Amino acid sequence: MEYQTHATSTTFDTPEPPIARNRSVNIANPFKEERQTMTSNMRPMLRLSIASLLILLLLTACGAPSGETVTLTDTSIQLSPVTATTASDITFHIKNTSASETHEFVVIQTVLPADQLLPGADNRLDEEKLTSMGEKGDILFGQSADLVLKLPVGHYLLICNLPGHYQAGMHTAFTVTS
């Protein structure tokens, strides 16, 4: 038997490493292909997450604040809406639009209309003789405040009970229906 050898090369019959047999490898960054595959698999999830976030932001921005919007002027209390259809936690979003007056916001439960409640000598209603459900005191002009109350079904008066304000017209009716 004769063997042929060449001085410049010797041939061996060995299998290629598995990585070289399956695909070509980028020597500079061997994980590049895997990263691209993972990124392309994550794109639909990322798009869905971004779309969901945008929808949530749009829904939040489009609606007015949930609850009752109350505007305190120099001589009135404006309310929208004037009826709540659920007896539960009700949020009053109060804004004092007066140029110079400080106001308070008091929720009174009563069956009487506003014209049957008479202020005392101090030009205020006697809150001790009424059923006060809660209040926000001293809302400075130009300021806002929120008041959250658990109100059962019934008739209410929303008033400013600072001296002289009730007589000036700072009261409005409010009803919780069910």
MARVOMI-833936 format. One line per field, with one value per residue (C-alpha): x, y, z; residue in one letter. Coordinates in steps of 0.001 Angstrom, whole numbers, padded with zeros to 6 digits, always signed. Layout:
// MARVOMI-833936
east = X, ...
north = Y, ...
up = Z, ...
aa = a, ...
This chain:
// MARVOMI-833936
east = +000000, +001146, +000281, +000415, +001281, +001725, +003858, +001376, -001875, -003350, -006997, -009058, -012591, -014248, -017806, -018376, -019387, -023211, -023376, -021476, -023570, -026964, -026330, -023662, -022474, -021660, -018308, -018622, -022026, -023066, -026427, -027548, -029865, -031461, -032012, -033667, -035963, -036930, -037524, -039700, -041723, -042202, -043365, -047045, -047150, -045528, -048011, -050926, -049592, -049148, -052625, -054185, -052409, -053544, -057161, -057043, -055599, -058227, -061090, -059749, -059231, -062573, -064894, -065593, -064687, -067001, -069394, -071138, -069679, -070325, -069579, -069648, -070222, -070629, -074350, -075228, -074356, -074579, -074768, -074577, -076291, -078888, -079797, -077597, -079009, -076995, -076976, -073294, -070081, -070734, -067888, -068564, -065967, -066218, -064808, -065047, -065239, -065747, -063269, -062944, -065260, -064296, -067083, -067870, -069842, -072242, -074515, -077719, -080225, -083748, -087261, -087800, -087249, -084633, -087225, -088531, -085146, -084599, -081205, -080668, -079552, -075990, -077278, -076458, -078475, -078133, -076293, -076823, -080566, -080036, -078645, -075281, -073821, -070453, -068764, -065718, -064915, -063054, -062644, -060700, -061683, -060244, -059596, -061070, -061778, -063352, -065759, -066684, -069760, -071773, -075310, -078447, -081555, -083088, -083422, -080511, -079657, -076189, -075409, -072762, -073383, -071019, -072833, -075223, -074341, -077426, -079743, -077829, -078925, -076090, -078169, -079472, -081442, -079901, -081609, -080307, -082881, -081736
north = +000000, +003378, +006558, +009799, +012748, +016228, +018605, +021414, +019818, +016839, +015880, +014613, +013367, +014976, +016321, +020061, +021677, +021853, +025625, +025774, +023003, +024643, +028251, +030797, +032668, +036324, +036301, +039942, +039335, +035661, +036596, +039059, +036614, +035465, +039091, +039953, +036949, +037850, +041474, +040526, +038217, +041038, +043639, +042559, +042568, +046011, +047351, +045942, +047483, +050897, +050761, +049809, +052654, +055171, +054006, +054303, +057821, +058887, +057542, +059304, +062602, +062617, +062411, +065022, +064106, +061486, +062897, +066208, +069449, +072341, +075983, +078534, +082070, +085302, +084662, +081115, +077442, +075859, +072071, +069626, +067199, +067996, +064335, +061364, +058026, +055920, +056014, +055496, +057453, +060700, +063014, +066737, +068575, +072114, +075229, +078696, +081063, +084188, +086992, +087793, +085713, +082700, +080098, +076849, +073901, +072108, +069157, +069124, +066255, +067674, +067285, +071044, +073383, +076127, +078894, +077156, +077135, +080454, +081767, +082842, +086208, +085534, +085247, +081535, +078322, +076503, +073378, +071808, +071585, +070132, +066853, +067832, +065030, +066717, +069900, +071558, +074774, +077866, +077338, +080426, +082355, +080726, +077458, +073972, +071113, +067658, +066261, +062563, +061566, +058369, +059651, +057522, +058065, +061407, +065157, +067472, +071137, +072236, +075516, +078053, +078830, +081765, +084806, +086297, +083865, +081632, +084681, +085918, +082758, +080363, +077182, +074578, +071336, +067941, +064527, +060972, +058680, +055077
up = +000000, -000830, +000927, -000831, +001257, +000129, +001982, +001725, +002957, +004702, +004251, +007184, +006932, +009976, +010285, +010261, +013517, +013804, +013660, +010390, +008862, +009661, +008710, +008121, +011163, +011318, +013066, +014182, +015828, +016117, +017757, +015071, +013302, +016571, +017687, +014372, +014662, +018243, +017267, +014311, +016590, +019111, +016571, +016495, +020313, +020414, +017846, +019843, +023072, +021456, +019877, +023229, +024992, +022366, +022618, +026413, +026198, +023642, +025745, +028819, +027001, +025171, +028143, +030739, +034272, +035671, +038251, +038776, +037459, +039863, +039073, +041892, +040606, +042587, +043126, +042038, +042004, +038561, +038378, +035509, +035573, +038237, +038766, +039584, +038528, +040946, +044700, +045466, +045639, +043790, +042873, +042733, +040610, +042003, +040322, +041883, +038893, +041001, +040423, +044135, +046374, +048452, +048615, +050336, +049019, +051390, +050532, +052617, +052519, +052830, +051460, +051655, +048707, +049075, +049636, +052769, +054511, +056281, +057380, +060966, +062350, +061140, +057521, +057420, +057587, +060895, +059726, +063179, +062417, +058940, +057633, +056161, +054045, +053643, +052527, +051008, +052823, +051678, +047970, +046923, +043785, +040679, +042542, +042109, +044484, +044421, +046989, +047011, +049009, +049373, +048826, +049139, +047016, +047956, +047480, +048297, +048347, +047344, +049072, +049939, +053598, +054060, +055500, +052932, +050116, +050517, +050335, +047267, +045440, +046071, +046244, +043822, +044042, +043363, +043222, +043447, +041817, +042229
aa = m, e, y, q, t, h, a, t, s, t, t, f, d, t, p, e, p, p, i, a, r, n, r, s, v, n, i, a, n, p, f, k, e, e, r, q, t, m, t, s, n, m, r, p, m, l, r, l, s, i, a, s, l, l, i, l, l, l, l, t, a, c, g, a, p, s, g, e, t, v, t, l, t, d, t, s, i, q, l, s, p, v, t, a, t, t, a, s, d, i, t, f, h, i, k, n, t, s, a, s, e, t, h, e, f, v, v, i, q, t, v, l, p, a, d, q, l, l, p, g, a, d, n, r, l, d, e, e, k, l, t, s, m, g, e, k, g, d, i, l, f, g, q, s, a, d, l, v, l, k, l, p, v, g, h, y, l, l, i, c, n, l, p, g, h, y, q, a, g, m, h, t, a, f, t, v, t, s
